[in-house]
Amino acid sequence: MQFQKNDKSGFTLIELMVVIVLIGVVTAVILPEMQGTYEDALLRSTGRKIMSVSSLAASRAVATSREQRLKFDVQNGRY
């Protein structure tokens, strides 16, 4: 009896489904953590920008001997 050698390589459906389930579980665990991290980074970045603008206003006030103002536009999210 002669056996034919099957040279087809690839993945089975079960292997692909296991990988997809594992990716889904890892994503479900990591995603909530990443959301908080992004918001924290955005808050720190905005805080640094405001401090930079405040420092610039103080430097201009000293250089020009005039009052400088920093206005916050809450509706448009600008300063």
mmCIF file of the N, C-alpha and C atoms, coordinates in Angstrom:
data_MODEL
# 
_entry.id   MODEL 
# 
loop_
_atom_site.group_PDB 
_atom_site.id 
_atom_site.type_symbol 
_atom_site.label_atom_id 
_atom_site.label_alt_id 
_atom_site.label_comp_id 
_atom_site.label_asym_id 
_atom_site.label_entity_id 
_atom_site.label_seq_id 
_atom_site.pdbx_PDB_ins_code 
_atom_site.Cartn_x 
_atom_site.Cartn_y 
_atom_site.Cartn_z 
_atom_site.occupancy 
_atom_site.B_iso_or_equiv 
_atom_site.pdbx_formal_charge 
_atom_site.auth_seq_id 
_atom_site.auth_comp_id 
_atom_site.auth_asym_id 
_atom_site.auth_atom_id 
_atom_site.pdbx_PDB_model_num 
ATOM 1   N N  . MET A 1 1  ? 0.850   -1.170 0.000  1.00 0.00 ? 1  MET A N  1 
ATOM 2   C CA . MET A 1 1  ? 0.000   0.000  0.000  1.00 0.00 ? 1  MET A CA 1 
ATOM 3   C C  . MET A 1 1  ? 0.897   1.236  0.000  1.00 0.00 ? 1  MET A C  1 
ATOM 4   N N  . GLN A 1 2  ? 0.534   2.172  -0.819 1.00 0.00 ? 2  GLN A N  1 
ATOM 5   C CA . GLN A 1 2  ? 1.345   3.369  -0.963 1.00 0.00 ? 2  GLN A CA 1 
ATOM 6   C C  . GLN A 1 2  ? 0.559   4.563  -0.413 1.00 0.00 ? 2  GLN A C  1 
ATOM 7   N N  . PHE A 1 3  ? 1.219   5.340  0.478  1.00 0.00 ? 3  PHE A N  1 
ATOM 8   C CA . PHE A 1 3  ? 0.583   6.529  1.054  1.00 0.00 ? 3  PHE A CA 1 
ATOM 9   C C  . PHE A 1 3  ? 1.036   7.755  0.284  1.00 0.00 ? 3  PHE A C  1 
ATOM 10  N N  . GLN A 1 4  ? 0.092   8.661  0.085  1.00 0.00 ? 4  GLN A N  1 
ATOM 11  C CA . GLN A 1 4  ? 0.449   9.908  -0.582 1.00 0.00 ? 4  GLN A CA 1 
ATOM 12  C C  . GLN A 1 4  ? 0.852   10.918 0.479  1.00 0.00 ? 4  GLN A C  1 
ATOM 13  N N  . LYS A 1 5  ? 1.910   11.612 0.213  1.00 0.00 ? 5  LYS A N  1 
ATOM 14  C CA . LYS A 1 5  ? 2.373   12.643 1.140  1.00 0.00 ? 5  LYS A CA 1 
ATOM 15  C C  . LYS A 1 5  ? 1.617   13.935 0.848  1.00 0.00 ? 5  LYS A C  1 
ATOM 16  N N  . ASN A 1 6  ? 1.021   14.482 1.875  1.00 0.00 ? 6  ASN A N  1 
ATOM 17  C CA . ASN A 1 6  ? 0.254   15.718 1.736  1.00 0.00 ? 6  ASN A CA 1 
ATOM 18  C C  . ASN A 1 6  ? 1.195   16.893 2.008  1.00 0.00 ? 6  ASN A C  1 
ATOM 19  N N  . ASP A 1 7  ? 1.554   17.653 0.994  1.00 0.00 ? 7  ASP A N  1 
ATOM 20  C CA . ASP A 1 7  ? 2.491   18.757 1.138  1.00 0.00 ? 7  ASP A CA 1 
ATOM 21  C C  . ASP A 1 7  ? 1.805   20.090 1.411  1.00 0.00 ? 7  ASP A C  1 
ATOM 22  N N  . LYS A 1 8  ? 0.520   20.061 1.645  1.00 0.00 ? 8  LYS A N  1 
ATOM 23  C CA . LYS A 1 8  ? -0.184  21.316 1.923  1.00 0.00 ? 8  LYS A CA 1 
ATOM 24  C C  . LYS A 1 8  ? 0.144   21.769 3.343  1.00 0.00 ? 8  LYS A C  1 
ATOM 25  N N  . SER A 1 9  ? 0.591   22.993 3.449  1.00 0.00 ? 9  SER A N  1 
ATOM 26  C CA . SER A 1 9  ? 0.884   23.530 4.779  1.00 0.00 ? 9  SER A CA 1 
ATOM 27  C C  . SER A 1 9  ? -0.092  24.662 5.064  1.00 0.00 ? 9  SER A C  1 
ATOM 28  N N  . GLY A 1 10 ? -0.379  24.834 6.325  1.00 0.00 ? 10 GLY A N  1 
ATOM 29  C CA . GLY A 1 10 ? -1.299  25.892 6.722  1.00 0.00 ? 10 GLY A CA 1 
ATOM 30  C C  . GLY A 1 10 ? -1.810  25.637 8.125  1.00 0.00 ? 10 GLY A C  1 
ATOM 31  N N  . PHE A 1 11 ? -2.839  26.350 8.481  1.00 0.00 ? 11 PHE A N  1 
ATOM 32  C CA . PHE A 1 11 ? -3.416  26.245 9.812  1.00 0.00 ? 11 PHE A CA 1 
ATOM 33  C C  . PHE A 1 11 ? -4.798  25.627 9.707  1.00 0.00 ? 11 PHE A C  1 
ATOM 34  N N  . THR A 1 12 ? -5.176  24.920 10.756 1.00 0.00 ? 12 THR A N  1 
ATOM 35  C CA . THR A 1 12 ? -6.528  24.369 10.785 1.00 0.00 ? 12 THR A CA 1 
ATOM 36  C C  . THR A 1 12 ? -7.484  25.435 11.293 1.00 0.00 ? 12 THR A C  1 
ATOM 37  N N  . LEU A 1 13 ? -8.742  25.197 11.088 1.00 0.00 ? 13 LEU A N  1 
ATOM 38  C CA . LEU A 1 13 ? -9.766  26.142 11.545 1.00 0.00 ? 13 LEU A CA 1 
ATOM 39  C C  . LEU A 1 13 ? -9.745  26.272 13.059 1.00 0.00 ? 13 LEU A C  1 
ATOM 40  N N  . ILE A 1 14 ? -9.507  25.190 13.755 1.00 0.00 ? 14 ILE A N  1 
ATOM 41  C CA . ILE A 1 14 ? -9.467  25.226 15.225 1.00 0.00 ? 14 ILE A CA 1 
ATOM 42  C C  . ILE A 1 14 ? -8.296  26.080 15.698 1.00 0.00 ? 14 ILE A C  1 
ATOM 43  N N  . GLU A 1 15 ? -7.142  25.940 15.079 1.00 0.00 ? 15 GLU A N  1 
ATOM 44  C CA . GLU A 1 15 ? -5.987  26.752 15.463 1.00 0.00 ? 15 GLU A CA 1 
ATOM 45  C C  . GLU A 1 15 ? -6.265  28.237 15.248 1.00 0.00 ? 15 GLU A C  1 
ATOM 46  N N  . LEU A 1 16 ? -6.870  28.578 14.134 1.00 0.00 ? 16 LEU A N  1 
ATOM 47  C CA . LEU A 1 16 ? -7.196  29.981 13.860 1.00 0.00 ? 16 LEU A CA 1 
ATOM 48  C C  . LEU A 1 16 ? -8.206  30.521 14.865 1.00 0.00 ? 16 LEU A C  1 
ATOM 49  N N  . MET A 1 17 ? -9.200  29.721 15.216 1.00 0.00 ? 17 MET A N  1 
ATOM 50  C CA . MET A 1 17 ? -10.216 30.165 16.181 1.00 0.00 ? 17 MET A CA 1 
ATOM 51  C C  . MET A 1 17 ? -9.614  30.360 17.567 1.00 0.00 ? 17 MET A C  1 
ATOM 52  N N  . VAL A 1 18 ? -8.678  29.487 17.958 1.00 0.00 ? 18 VAL A N  1 
ATOM 53  C CA . VAL A 1 18 ? -8.021  29.638 19.263 1.00 0.00 ? 18 VAL A CA 1 
ATOM 54  C C  . VAL A 1 18 ? -7.227  30.945 19.299 1.00 0.00 ? 18 VAL A C  1 
ATOM 55  N N  . VAL A 1 19 ? -6.515  31.249 18.234 1.00 0.00 ? 19 VAL A N  1 
ATOM 56  C CA . VAL A 1 19 ? -5.738  32.493 18.183 1.00 0.00 ? 19 VAL A CA 1 
ATOM 57  C C  . VAL A 1 19 ? -6.656  33.708 18.244 1.00 0.00 ? 19 VAL A C  1 
ATOM 58  N N  . ILE A 1 20 ? -7.770  33.683 17.534 1.00 0.00 ? 20 ILE A N  1 
ATOM 59  C CA . ILE A 1 20 ? -8.715  34.808 17.541 1.00 0.00 ? 20 ILE A CA 1 
ATOM 60  C C  . ILE A 1 20 ? -9.305  34.999 18.932 1.00 0.00 ? 20 ILE A C  1 
ATOM 61  N N  . VAL A 1 21 ? -9.636  33.911 19.609 1.00 0.00 ? 21 VAL A N  1 
ATOM 62  C CA . VAL A 1 21 ? -10.180 34.020 20.970 1.00 0.00 ? 21 VAL A CA 1 
ATOM 63  C C  . VAL A 1 21 ? -9.134  34.590 21.914 1.00 0.00 ? 21 VAL A C  1 
ATOM 64  N N  . LEU A 1 22 ? -7.889  34.149 21.796 1.00 0.00 ? 22 LEU A N  1 
ATOM 65  C CA . LEU A 1 22 ? -6.826  34.684 22.649 1.00 0.00 ? 22 LEU A CA 1 
ATOM 66  C C  . LEU A 1 22 ? -6.602  36.176 22.403 1.00 0.00 ? 22 LEU A C  1 
ATOM 67  N N  . ILE A 1 23 ? -6.624  36.587 21.170 1.00 0.00 ? 23 ILE A N  1 
ATOM 68  C CA . ILE A 1 23 ? -6.480  38.015 20.853 1.00 0.00 ? 23 ILE A CA 1 
ATOM 69  C C  . ILE A 1 23 ? -7.645  38.802 21.461 1.00 0.00 ? 23 ILE A C  1 
ATOM 70  N N  . GLY A 1 24 ? -8.833  38.276 21.382 1.00 0.00 ? 24 GLY A N  1 
ATOM 71  C CA . GLY A 1 24 ? -9.994  38.949 21.968 1.00 0.00 ? 24 GLY A CA 1 
ATOM 72  C C  . GLY A 1 24 ? -9.892  39.086 23.473 1.00 0.00 ? 24 GLY A C  1 
ATOM 73  N N  . VAL A 1 25 ? -9.429  38.029 24.153 1.00 0.00 ? 25 VAL A N  1 
ATOM 74  C CA . VAL A 1 25 ? -9.290  38.073 25.614 1.00 0.00 ? 25 VAL A CA 1 
ATOM 75  C C  . VAL A 1 25 ? -8.229  39.082 26.018 1.00 0.00 ? 25 VAL A C  1 
ATOM 76  N N  . VAL A 1 26 ? -7.089  39.069 25.342 1.00 0.00 ? 26 VAL A N  1 
ATOM 77  C CA . VAL A 1 26 ? -6.014  40.018 25.664 1.00 0.00 ? 26 VAL A CA 1 
ATOM 78  C C  . VAL A 1 26 ? -6.479  41.451 25.409 1.00 0.00 ? 26 VAL A C  1 
ATOM 79  N N  . THR A 1 27 ? -7.180  41.681 24.329 1.00 0.00 ? 27 THR A N  1 
ATOM 80  C CA . THR A 1 27 ? -7.697  43.022 24.018 1.00 0.00 ? 27 THR A CA 1 
ATOM 81  C C  . THR A 1 27 ? -8.692  43.478 25.075 1.00 0.00 ? 27 THR A C  1 
ATOM 82  N N  . ALA A 1 28 ? -9.572  42.577 25.509 1.00 0.00 ? 28 ALA A N  1 
ATOM 83  C CA . ALA A 1 28 ? -10.574 42.930 26.522 1.00 0.00 ? 28 ALA A CA 1 
ATOM 84  C C  . ALA A 1 28 ? -9.926  43.283 27.856 1.00 0.00 ? 28 ALA A C  1 
ATOM 85  N N  . VAL A 1 29 ? -8.806  42.675 28.162 1.00 0.00 ? 29 VAL A N  1 
ATOM 86  C CA . VAL A 1 29 ? -8.118  42.959 29.424 1.00 0.00 ? 29 VAL A CA 1 
ATOM 87  C C  . VAL A 1 29 ? -7.319  44.253 29.332 1.00 0.00 ? 29 VAL A C  1 
ATOM 88  N N  . ILE A 1 30 ? -6.670  44.492 28.205 1.00 0.00 ? 30 ILE A N  1 
ATOM 89  C CA . ILE A 1 30 ? -5.760  45.637 28.075 1.00 0.00 ? 30 ILE A CA 1 
ATOM 90  C C  . ILE A 1 30 ? -6.489  46.938 27.737 1.00 0.00 ? 30 ILE A C  1 
ATOM 91  N N  . LEU A 1 31 ? -7.557  46.877 26.981 1.00 0.00 ? 31 LEU A N  1 
ATOM 92  C CA . LEU A 1 31 ? -8.228  48.086 26.492 1.00 0.00 ? 31 LEU A CA 1 
ATOM 93  C C  . LEU A 1 31 ? -8.655  49.049 27.598 1.00 0.00 ? 31 LEU A C  1 
ATOM 94  N N  . PRO A 1 32 ? -9.291  48.600 28.679 1.00 0.00 ? 32 PRO A N  1 
ATOM 95  C CA . PRO A 1 32 ? -9.655  49.562 29.736 1.00 0.00 ? 32 PRO A CA 1 
ATOM 96  C C  . PRO A 1 32 ? -8.441  50.244 30.365 1.00 0.00 ? 32 PRO A C  1 
ATOM 97  N N  . GLU A 1 33 ? -7.340  49.531 30.490 1.00 0.00 ? 33 GLU A N  1 
ATOM 98  C CA . GLU A 1 33 ? -6.135  50.128 31.052 1.00 0.00 ? 33 GLU A CA 1 
ATOM 99  C C  . GLU A 1 33 ? -5.561  51.195 30.131 1.00 0.00 ? 33 GLU A C  1 
ATOM 100 N N  . MET A 1 34 ? -5.596  50.956 28.838 1.00 0.00 ? 34 MET A N  1 
ATOM 101 C CA . MET A 1 34 ? -5.057  51.907 27.883 1.00 0.00 ? 34 MET A CA 1 
ATOM 102 C C  . MET A 1 34 ? -5.881  53.183 27.827 1.00 0.00 ? 34 MET A C  1 
ATOM 103 N N  . GLN A 1 35 ? -7.188  53.078 27.997 1.00 0.00 ? 35 GLN A N  1 
ATOM 104 C CA . GLN A 1 35 ? -8.057  54.255 27.952 1.00 0.00 ? 35 GLN A CA 1 
ATOM 105 C C  . GLN A 1 35 ? -7.676  55.239 29.050 1.00 0.00 ? 35 GLN A C  1 
ATOM 106 N N  . GLY A 1 36 ? -7.480  54.750 30.257 1.00 0.00 ? 36 GLY A N  1 
ATOM 107 C CA . GLY A 1 36 ? -7.092  55.626 31.363 1.00 0.00 ? 36 GLY A CA 1 
ATOM 108 C C  . GLY A 1 36 ? -5.720  56.231 31.149 1.00 0.00 ? 36 GLY A C  1 
ATOM 109 N N  . THR A 1 37 ? -4.826  55.475 30.590 1.00 0.00 ? 37 THR A N  1 
ATOM 110 C CA . THR A 1 37 ? -3.474  55.951 30.344 1.00 0.00 ? 37 THR A CA 1 
ATOM 111 C C  . THR A 1 37 ? -3.476  57.096 29.334 1.00 0.00 ? 37 THR A C  1 
ATOM 112 N N  . TYR A 1 38 ? -4.267  56.981 28.291 1.00 0.00 ? 38 TYR A N  1 
ATOM 113 C CA . TYR A 1 38 ? -4.346  58.040 27.282 1.00 0.00 ? 38 TYR A CA 1 
ATOM 114 C C  . TYR A 1 38 ? -4.900  59.326 27.883 1.00 0.00 ? 38 TYR A C  1 
ATOM 115 N N  . GLU A 1 39 ? -5.967  59.203 28.682 1.00 0.00 ? 39 GLU A N  1 
ATOM 116 C CA . GLU A 1 39 ? -6.556  60.393 29.293 1.00 0.00 ? 39 GLU A CA 1 
ATOM 117 C C  . GLU A 1 39 ? -5.589  61.059 30.257 1.00 0.00 ? 39 GLU A C  1 
ATOM 118 N N  . ASP A 1 40 ? -4.837  60.268 31.013 1.00 0.00 ? 40 ASP A N  1 
ATOM 119 C CA . ASP A 1 40 ? -3.846  60.831 31.928 1.00 0.00 ? 40 ASP A CA 1 
ATOM 120 C C  . ASP A 1 40 ? -2.739  61.554 31.170 1.00 0.00 ? 40 ASP A C  1 
ATOM 121 N N  . ALA A 1 41 ? -2.284  60.956 30.077 1.00 0.00 ? 41 ALA A N  1 
ATOM 122 C CA . ALA A 1 41 ? -1.232  61.590 29.278 1.00 0.00 ? 41 ALA A CA 1 
ATOM 123 C C  . ALA A 1 41 ? -1.722  62.897 28.667 1.00 0.00 ? 41 ALA A C  1 
ATOM 124 N N  . LEU A 1 42 ? -2.964  62.928 28.211 1.00 0.00 ? 42 LEU A N  1 
ATOM 125 C CA . LEU A 1 42 ? -3.536  64.139 27.639 1.00 0.00 ? 42 LEU A CA 1 
ATOM 126 C C  . LEU A 1 42 ? -3.640  65.242 28.697 1.00 0.00 ? 42 LEU A C  1 
ATOM 127 N N  . LEU A 1 43 ? -4.044  64.877 29.902 1.00 0.00 ? 43 LEU A N  1 
ATOM 128 C CA . LEU A 1 43 ? -4.137  65.855 30.989 1.00 0.00 ? 43 LEU A CA 1 
ATOM 129 C C  . LEU A 1 43 ? -2.762  66.417 31.351 1.00 0.00 ? 43 LEU A C  1 
ATOM 130 N N  . ARG A 1 44 ? -1.762  65.550 31.454 1.00 0.00 ? 44 ARG A N  1 
ATOM 131 C CA . ARG A 1 44 ? -0.404  66.025 31.769 1.00 0.00 ? 44 ARG A CA 1 
ATOM 132 C C  . ARG A 1 44 ? 0.133   66.930 30.669 1.00 0.00 ? 44 ARG A C  1 
ATOM 133 N N  . SER A 1 45 ? -0.115  66.568 29.416 1.00 0.00 ? 45 SER A N  1 
ATOM 134 C CA . SER A 1 45 ? 0.358   67.369 28.293 1.00 0.00 ? 45 SER A CA 1 
ATOM 135 C C  . SER A 1 45 ? -0.282  68.749 28.299 1.00 0.00 ? 45 SER A C  1 
ATOM 136 N N  . THR A 1 46 ? -1.580  68.800 28.532 1.00 0.00 ? 46 THR A N  1 
ATOM 137 C CA . THR A 1 46 ? -2.282  70.085 28.574 1.00 0.00 ? 46 THR A CA 1 
ATOM 138 C C  . THR A 1 46 ? -1.786  70.933 29.736 1.00 0.00 ? 46 THR A C  1 
ATOM 139 N N  . GLY A 1 47 ? -1.534  70.306 30.873 1.00 0.00 ? 47 GLY A N  1 
ATOM 140 C CA . GLY A 1 47 ? -1.001  71.033 32.028 1.00 0.00 ? 47 GLY A CA 1 
ATOM 141 C C  . GLY A 1 47 ? 0.359   71.655 31.729 1.00 0.00 ? 47 GLY A C  1 
ATOM 142 N N  . ARG A 1 48 ? 1.212   70.892 31.029 1.00 0.00 ? 48 ARG A N  1 
ATOM 143 C CA . ARG A 1 48 ? 2.534   71.433 30.661 1.00 0.00 ? 48 ARG A CA 1 
ATOM 144 C C  . ARG A 1 48 ? 2.409   72.609 29.692 1.00 0.00 ? 48 ARG A C  1 
ATOM 145 N N  . LYS A 1 49 ? 1.464   72.520 28.764 1.00 0.00 ? 49 LYS A N  1 
ATOM 146 C CA . LYS A 1 49 ? 1.269   73.622 27.814 1.00 0.00 ? 49 LYS A CA 1 
ATOM 147 C C  . LYS A 1 49 ? 0.803   74.877 28.535 1.00 0.00 ? 49 LYS A C  1 
ATOM 148 N N  . ILE A 1 50 ? -0.108  74.724 29.482 1.00 0.00 ? 50 ILE A N  1 
ATOM 149 C CA . ILE A 1 50 ? -0.603  75.890 30.234 1.00 0.00 ? 50 ILE A CA 1 
ATOM 150 C C  . ILE A 1 50 ? 0.530   76.503 31.057 1.00 0.00 ? 50 ILE A C  1 
ATOM 151 N N  . MET A 1 51 ? 1.360   75.680 31.674 1.00 0.00 ? 51 MET A N  1 
ATOM 152 C CA . MET A 1 51 ? 2.494   76.204 32.442 1.00 0.00 ? 51 MET A CA 1 
ATOM 153 C C  . MET A 1 51 ? 3.465   76.945 31.527 1.00 0.00 ? 51 MET A C  1 
ATOM 154 N N  . SER A 1 52 ? 3.669   76.441 30.325 1.00 0.00 ? 52 SER A N  1 
ATOM 155 C CA . SER A 1 52 ? 4.565   77.092 29.371 1.00 0.00 ? 52 SER A CA 1 
ATOM 156 C C  . SER A 1 52 ? 4.021   78.461 28.957 1.00 0.00 ? 52 SER A C  1 
ATOM 157 N N  . VAL A 1 53 ? 2.732   78.526 28.685 1.00 0.00 ? 53 VAL A N  1 
ATOM 158 C CA . VAL A 1 53 ? 2.116   79.798 28.298 1.00 0.00 ? 53 VAL A CA 1 
ATOM 159 C C  . VAL A 1 53 ? 2.157   80.782 29.465 1.00 0.00 ? 53 VAL A C  1 
ATOM 160 N N  . SER A 1 54 ? 1.947   80.295 30.684 1.00 0.00 ? 54 SER A N  1 
ATOM 161 C CA . SER A 1 54 ? 2.012   81.169 31.865 1.00 0.00 ? 54 SER A CA 1 
ATOM 162 C C  . SER A 1 54 ? 3.417   81.735 32.045 1.00 0.00 ? 54 SER A C  1 
ATOM 163 N N  . SER A 1 55 ? 4.408   80.885 31.835 1.00 0.00 ? 55 SER A N  1 
ATOM 164 C CA . SER A 1 55 ? 5.791   81.346 31.948 1.00 0.00 ? 55 SER A CA 1 
ATOM 165 C C  . SER A 1 55 ? 6.122   82.378 30.871 1.00 0.00 ? 55 SER A C  1 
ATOM 166 N N  . LEU A 1 56 ? 5.619   82.159 29.662 1.00 0.00 ? 56 LEU A N  1 
ATOM 167 C CA . LEU A 1 56 ? 5.830   83.117 28.579 1.00 0.00 ? 56 LEU A CA 1 
ATOM 168 C C  . LEU A 1 56 ? 5.182   84.458 28.908 1.00 0.00 ? 56 LEU A C  1 
ATOM 169 N N  . ALA A 1 57 ? 3.975   84.417 29.455 1.00 0.00 ? 57 ALA A N  1 
ATOM 170 C CA . ALA A 1 57 ? 3.290   85.660 29.826 1.00 0.00 ? 57 ALA A CA 1 
ATOM 171 C C  . ALA A 1 57 ? 4.066   86.402 30.916 1.00 0.00 ? 57 ALA A C  1 
ATOM 172 N N  . ALA A 1 58 ? 4.597   85.660 31.874 1.00 0.00 ? 58 ALA A N  1 
ATOM 173 C CA . ALA A 1 58 ? 5.381   86.303 32.941 1.00 0.00 ? 58 ALA A CA 1 
ATOM 174 C C  . ALA A 1 58 ? 6.654   86.930 32.374 1.00 0.00 ? 58 ALA A C  1 
ATOM 175 N N  . SER A 1 59 ? 7.304   86.234 31.464 1.00 0.00 ? 59 SER A N  1 
ATOM 176 C CA . SER A 1 59 ? 8.527   86.782 30.850 1.00 0.00 ? 59 SER A CA 1 
ATOM 177 C C  . SER A 1 59 ? 8.221   88.041 30.048 1.00 0.00 ? 59 SER A C  1 
ATOM 178 N N  . ARG A 1 60 ? 7.127   88.014 29.298 1.00 0.00 ? 60 ARG A N  1 
ATOM 179 C CA . ARG A 1 60 ? 6.740   89.207 28.530 1.00 0.00 ? 60 ARG A CA 1 
ATOM 180 C C  . ARG A 1 60 ? 6.404   90.380 29.449 1.00 0.00 ? 60 ARG A C  1 
ATOM 181 N N  . ALA A 1 61 ? 5.751   90.089 30.568 1.00 0.00 ? 61 ALA A N  1 
ATOM 182 C CA . ALA A 1 61 ? 5.397   91.158 31.514 1.00 0.00 ? 61 ALA A CA 1 
ATOM 183 C C  . ALA A 1 61 ? 6.650   91.831 32.061 1.00 0.00 ? 61 ALA A C  1 
ATOM 184 N N  . VAL A 1 62 ? 7.662   91.043 32.361 1.00 0.00 ? 62 VAL A N  1 
ATOM 185 C CA . VAL A 1 62 ? 8.914   91.607 32.880 1.00 0.00 ? 62 VAL A CA 1 
ATOM 186 C C  . VAL A 1 62 ? 9.641   92.378 31.779 1.00 0.00 ? 62 VAL A C  1 
ATOM 187 N N  . ALA A 1 63 ? 9.672   91.809 30.577 1.00 0.00 ? 63 ALA A N  1 
ATOM 188 C CA . ALA A 1 63 ? 10.414  92.437 29.472 1.00 0.00 ? 63 ALA A CA 1 
ATOM 189 C C  . ALA A 1 63 ? 9.777   93.742 29.024 1.00 0.00 ? 63 ALA A C  1 
ATOM 190 N N  . THR A 1 64 ? 8.454   93.811 29.015 1.00 0.00 ? 64 THR A N  1 
ATOM 191 C CA . THR A 1 64 ? 7.774   95.003 28.513 1.00 0.00 ? 64 THR A CA 1 
ATOM 192 C C  . THR A 1 64 ? 7.295   95.930 29.620 1.00 0.00 ? 64 THR A C  1 
ATOM 193 N N  . SER A 1 65 ? 7.441   95.518 30.859 1.00 0.00 ? 65 SER A N  1 
ATOM 194 C CA . SER A 1 65 ? 6.941   96.280 32.021 1.00 0.00 ? 65 SER A CA 1 
ATOM 195 C C  . SER A 1 65 ? 5.460   96.582 31.873 1.00 0.00 ? 65 SER A C  1 
ATOM 196 N N  . ARG A 1 66 ? 4.739   95.630 31.323 1.00 0.00 ? 66 ARG A N  1 
ATOM 197 C CA . ARG A 1 66 ? 3.292   95.778 31.160 1.00 0.00 ? 66 ARG A CA 1 
ATOM 198 C C  . ARG A 1 66 ? 2.596   94.513 31.641 1.00 0.00 ? 66 ARG A C  1 
ATOM 199 N N  . GLU A 1 67 ? 1.345   94.700 31.993 1.00 0.00 ? 67 GLU A N  1 
ATOM 200 C CA . GLU A 1 67 ? 0.539   93.571 32.452 1.00 0.00 ? 67 GLU A CA 1 
ATOM 201 C C  . GLU A 1 67 ? 0.205   92.642 31.283 1.00 0.00 ? 67 GLU A C  1 
ATOM 202 N N  . GLN A 1 68 ? 0.308   91.367 31.507 1.00 0.00 ? 68 GLN A N  1 
ATOM 203 C CA . GLN A 1 68 ? -0.062  90.358 30.507 1.00 0.00 ? 68 GLN A CA 1 
ATOM 204 C C  . GLN A 1 68 ? -1.207  89.526 31.084 1.00 0.00 ? 68 GLN A C  1 
ATOM 205 N N  . ARG A 1 69 ? -2.127  89.118 30.233 1.00 0.00 ? 69 ARG A N  1 
ATOM 206 C CA . ARG A 1 69 ? -3.281  88.339 30.692 1.00 0.00 ? 69 ARG A CA 1 
ATOM 207 C C  . ARG A 1 69 ? -3.343  87.006 29.971 1.00 0.00 ? 69 ARG A C  1 
ATOM 208 N N  . LEU A 1 70 ? -3.818  86.050 30.684 1.00 0.00 ? 70 LEU A N  1 
ATOM 209 C CA . LEU A 1 70 ? -4.034  84.716 30.132 1.00 0.00 ? 70 LEU A CA 1 
ATOM 210 C C  . LEU A 1 70 ? -5.517  84.420 30.289 1.00 0.00 ? 70 LEU A C  1 
ATOM 211 N N  . LYS A 1 71 ? -6.192  84.285 29.159 1.00 0.00 ? 71 LYS A N  1 
ATOM 212 C CA . LYS A 1 71 ? -7.644  84.059 29.188 1.00 0.00 ? 71 LYS A CA 1 
ATOM 213 C C  . LYS A 1 71 ? -7.953  82.613 28.851 1.00 0.00 ? 71 LYS A C  1 
ATOM 214 N N  . PHE A 1 72 ? -8.930  82.062 29.552 1.00 0.00 ? 72 PHE A N  1 
ATOM 215 C CA . PHE A 1 72 ? -9.398  80.692 29.301 1.00 0.00 ? 72 PHE A CA 1 
ATOM 216 C C  . PHE A 1 72 ? -10.767 80.750 28.663 1.00 0.00 ? 72 PHE A C  1 
ATOM 217 N N  . ASP A 1 73 ? -10.896 80.132 27.505 1.00 0.00 ? 73 ASP A N  1 
ATOM 218 C CA . ASP A 1 73 ? -12.185 80.021 26.803 1.00 0.00 ? 73 ASP A CA 1 
ATOM 219 C C  . ASP A 1 73 ? -12.706 78.604 27.037 1.00 0.00 ? 73 ASP A C  1 
ATOM 220 N N  . VAL A 1 74 ? -13.571 78.469 28.031 1.00 0.00 ? 74 VAL A N  1 
ATOM 221 C CA . VAL A 1 74 ? -14.047 77.154 28.435 1.00 0.00 ? 74 VAL A CA 1 
ATOM 222 C C  . VAL A 1 74 ? -14.927 76.525 27.362 1.00 0.00 ? 74 VAL A C  1 
ATOM 223 N N  . GLN A 1 75 ? -15.717 77.332 26.680 1.00 0.00 ? 75 GLN A N  1 
ATOM 224 C CA . GLN A 1 75 ? -16.627 76.793 25.663 1.00 0.00 ? 75 GLN A CA 1 
ATOM 225 C C  . GLN A 1 75 ? -15.880 76.157 24.494 1.00 0.00 ? 75 GLN A C  1 
ATOM 226 N N  . ASN A 1 76 ? -14.796 76.771 24.058 1.00 0.00 ? 76 ASN A N  1 
ATOM 227 C CA . ASN A 1 76 ? -14.035 76.262 22.911 1.00 0.00 ? 76 ASN A CA 1 
ATOM 228 C C  . ASN A 1 76 ? -12.802 75.460 23.314 1.00 0.00 ? 76 ASN A C  1 
ATOM 229 N N  . GLY A 1 77 ? -12.519 75.387 24.615 1.00 0.00 ? 77 GLY A N  1 
ATOM 230 C CA . GLY A 1 77 ? -11.353 74.636 25.081 1.00 0.00 ? 77 GLY A CA 1 
ATOM 231 C C  . GLY A 1 77 ? -10.039 75.272 24.715 1.00 0.00 ? 77 GLY A C  1 
ATOM 232 N N  . ARG A 1 78 ? -9.998  76.596 24.707 1.00 0.00 ? 78 ARG A N  1 
ATOM 233 C CA . ARG A 1 78 ? -8.764  77.321 24.348 1.00 0.00 ? 78 ARG A CA 1 
ATOM 234 C C  . ARG A 1 78 ? -8.318  78.176 25.512 1.00 0.00 ? 78 ARG A C  1 
ATOM 235 N N  . TYR A 1 79 ? -7.078  78.625 25.396 1.00 0.00 ? 79 TYR A N  1 
ATOM 236 C CA . TYR A 1 79 ? -6.532  79.576 26.374 1.00 0.00 ? 79 TYR A CA 1 
ATOM 237 C C  . TYR A 1 79 ? -5.629  80.541 25.679 1.00 0.00 ? 79 TYR A C  1 
# 
